[in-house]
Amino acid sequence: MKKQISALLLAAALSVSFAAGCGGKQPEETAAAAVVHADGEVLANDAEVYRVFVTDTEGKPVADASVQFCSDLSCTLQKTDADGMASFEAEEGAYT
């Protein structure tokens, strides 16, 4: 029987900095939208590895995005890598 996972993951504090060439100022612009895709894999120790992929509206990976993974007891914050992926190891279950 295939184990089912239920994961709701929040991509938090996504921001992209754009350098401006005038007056030495470098304004920050917050990303308007991001797409978050999650999948899971069961390990030998019955733990689940949840992978979260964050892409922009054009489908390009978003590096260094903050992704928060929460259970009833605690939250863990990870940053996405160059491929837009963050991963979390936890017991199989429902998370937000």
N, C-alpha and C positions, 0 to 999 in steps of 0.2 A: 504494500500500500504506500502510495506516495505521500510523504508528509507535507502537509499544507502549512504555509507560513502566512502570517498576517502582519504586515509592517506598515506603519504610517510614519514616514520620516519627514522631518521639517528641515528645509534648507534655510538657515538663518543668516542674517547679516551678509547677504551677497552684495558685494560692492566692487565696482570697477573704477579704477582711478585713470583719469585721462589727463595727460600733461598738456598744459596750454603754453603756447610759445610767446605770450605777451605779458610784459610787466613782472615776470618772475613768479607769477601766481600759478598754483597748480590746483584747480578746483577738483573736487570729488563729485562723481555722479553715481548714484545708486542704480544698479541694474533694475530695469522695469519688470522683467519676467525671467524665470528660469524653469527648466523642465527637470523634474526629479524622477528617476527610475530606480527601483529597488529590486534586488533578488536575493535569494538565500541558498545556502549549501549546508547540509548536515555533516558535522565532523564525526570522527570515530568516538569521541567522548560525549556524544549526544548534544554537544553545543552547536549552535547555529552561527554561521558567519553571514551577516547581512552586509551586502554591498550596495552602496548608494552612488548613483551616477548623476551628476549635475551638468546640464548643458544649457547653453543660451538659446534664444529663440531661433537661431540659425542651425542648431544642432551641434555646435562646437563645444568641446569640454570647457568647463569653468574651473580653473585651477585656484587653489587657496580659498575656496568657499567654505564657510563654517556650516557644519551639519551637526545637528543635535539629535541624539538617540536616547529616548527616555523609557524607563520602566516605572512601576509603581514606587520603587525605592529611590531611584537616582537617575541622573542624566549624565551622558558622556558627550563631550564635544570633540569633533575631529575636523581637520581641514582636508579638503580634496587635494589629490595629487595632480600632476600635469595632465593626466587623462580624465580629470573630473571625478575621480573615484575616492570615496571614503569607505572604510569597512569597520564593522563592529562585531565582536564575538559575544554571544549571549545564549541563554537557554532558549529553546524554541518557544514562541508565544506571540502575543499581540503587544506591540509597542507603539508609542507615539513620539 
